[in-house]
Amino acid sequence: MARSCNFYRDVLGLEVTDDRSPAWIEFGIAGGAVLRLHPKSELLTVRPGSLQLGFTVENVDGFVAGCAAQGIPVFEDPCEEPSGRVAVISDPDGYPIQVGTLAR
């Protein structure tokens, strides 16, 4: 995490807006968007050369239930991670999309 934080902050010039190391580090991006880095876990392992998008939702359990009701595949049901409660759904092309409710 420290190596990645240094890269995104010092090399790319992104501003750290929330540092909850070792759970996650958040960087501000134009337009109010954020880039959040987190260490890999059993649920959240991304291989080099790949990418997993993630979005914050108010209630991940309700959001995932709504997705399932619409026939959207759910790859991983909601579970607890250091950053909060997260799940993984599929986009229309089968790519994993992480959705979660942040720990407070």
C-alpha positions as CSV (number, residue, x, y, z in Angstrom):
1,M,0.0,0.0,0.0
2,A,2.8,2.5,0.9
3,R,4.5,1.9,-2.5
4,S,1.2,2.4,-4.4
5,C,0.3,5.4,-2.3
6,N,3.7,7.0,-3.1
7,F,3.3,6.3,-6.8
8,Y,-0.2,7.7,-7.2
9,R,0.6,10.7,-4.9
10,D,4.2,11.5,-5.9
11,V,4.4,10.4,-9.5
12,L,0.9,11.0,-10.8
13,G,0.2,14.0,-8.5
14,L,-3.1,12.8,-7.0
15,E,-4.2,14.2,-3.7
16,V,-4.7,11.8,-0.8
17,T,-8.2,12.6,0.5
18,D,-8.7,9.7,2.9
19,D,-5.9,7.5,4.3
20,R,-7.2,4.5,6.3
21,S,-4.2,2.4,5.9
22,P,-3.9,-0.5,5.9
23,A,-7.6,-0.9,4.9
24,W,-7.6,1.6,2.0
25,I,-6.2,4.9,0.6
26,E,-8.4,7.3,-1.3
27,F,-7.3,9.9,-3.9
28,G,-9.4,12.7,-5.3
29,I,-9.9,12.9,-9.0
30,A,-11.5,15.7,-11.1
31,G,-15.3,16.1,-10.9
32,G,-15.5,14.6,-7.4
33,A,-14.6,11.1,-8.4
34,V,-12.2,9.1,-6.2
35,L,-9.7,6.4,-6.8
36,R,-9.6,3.9,-3.8
37,L,-6.7,1.5,-3.4
38,H,-7.0,-1.5,-1.1
39,P,-4.9,-4.5,-0.4
40,K,-5.9,-7.8,-1.9
41,S,-8.1,-10.1,0.1
42,E,-9.8,-13.4,-0.6
43,L,-12.7,-11.6,-2.2
44,L,-10.9,-8.7,-3.7
45,T,-7.9,-10.1,-5.6
46,V,-7.1,-8.5,-9.0
47,R,-4.3,-9.8,-11.2
48,P,-1.8,-7.5,-12.8
49,G,-3.0,-6.4,-16.2
50,S,-6.6,-6.4,-15.0
51,L,-8.8,-3.9,-13.2
52,Q,-11.9,-4.1,-11.1
53,L,-14.2,-1.0,-10.9
54,G,-15.9,-0.3,-7.6
55,F,-18.8,1.9,-6.7
56,T,-20.0,3.1,-3.3
57,V,-23.7,2.6,-2.6
58,E,-25.8,3.5,0.4
59,N,-26.9,0.0,1.3
60,V,-25.0,-2.8,-0.5
61,D,-27.4,-5.5,0.7
62,G,-30.4,-3.7,-0.8
63,F,-28.5,-2.8,-3.9
64,V,-27.5,-6.4,-4.6
65,A,-31.0,-7.7,-3.9
66,G,-32.3,-5.2,-6.4
67,C,-29.7,-6.3,-9.0
68,A,-30.6,-10.0,-8.5
69,A,-34.3,-9.1,-8.9
70,Q,-33.4,-7.6,-12.3
71,G,-31.5,-10.7,-13.4
72,I,-28.1,-9.1,-13.0
73,P,-25.6,-11.9,-12.0
74,V,-24.2,-11.6,-8.5
75,F,-20.6,-13.0,-8.4
76,E,-20.1,-12.5,-4.6
77,D,-22.8,-11.9,-2.1
78,P,-22.3,-9.0,0.4
79,C,-19.7,-9.7,3.1
80,E,-17.6,-7.8,5.5
81,E,-14.1,-6.5,4.4
82,P,-11.9,-4.0,6.3
83,S,-13.2,-1.2,4.1
84,G,-16.8,-2.0,4.8
85,R,-19.5,-4.3,3.4
86,V,-18.8,-5.3,-0.2
87,A,-20.2,-7.5,-3.0
88,V,-19.3,-8.2,-6.7
89,I,-21.9,-8.1,-9.5
90,S,-21.5,-8.5,-13.2
91,D,-21.8,-5.9,-15.9
92,P,-23.6,-6.9,-19.2
93,D,-20.3,-8.3,-20.6
94,G,-19.4,-10.4,-17.6
95,Y,-16.9,-8.0,-16.1
96,P,-16.8,-7.9,-12.3
97,I,-18.0,-4.7,-10.6
98,Q,-17.4,-4.2,-6.9
99,V,-20.2,-2.4,-5.0
100,G,-19.9,-1.5,-1.3
101,T,-21.0,0.4,1.7
102,L,-18.0,2.0,3.5
103,A,-17.2,1.3,7.1
104,R,-17.9,4.3,9.3
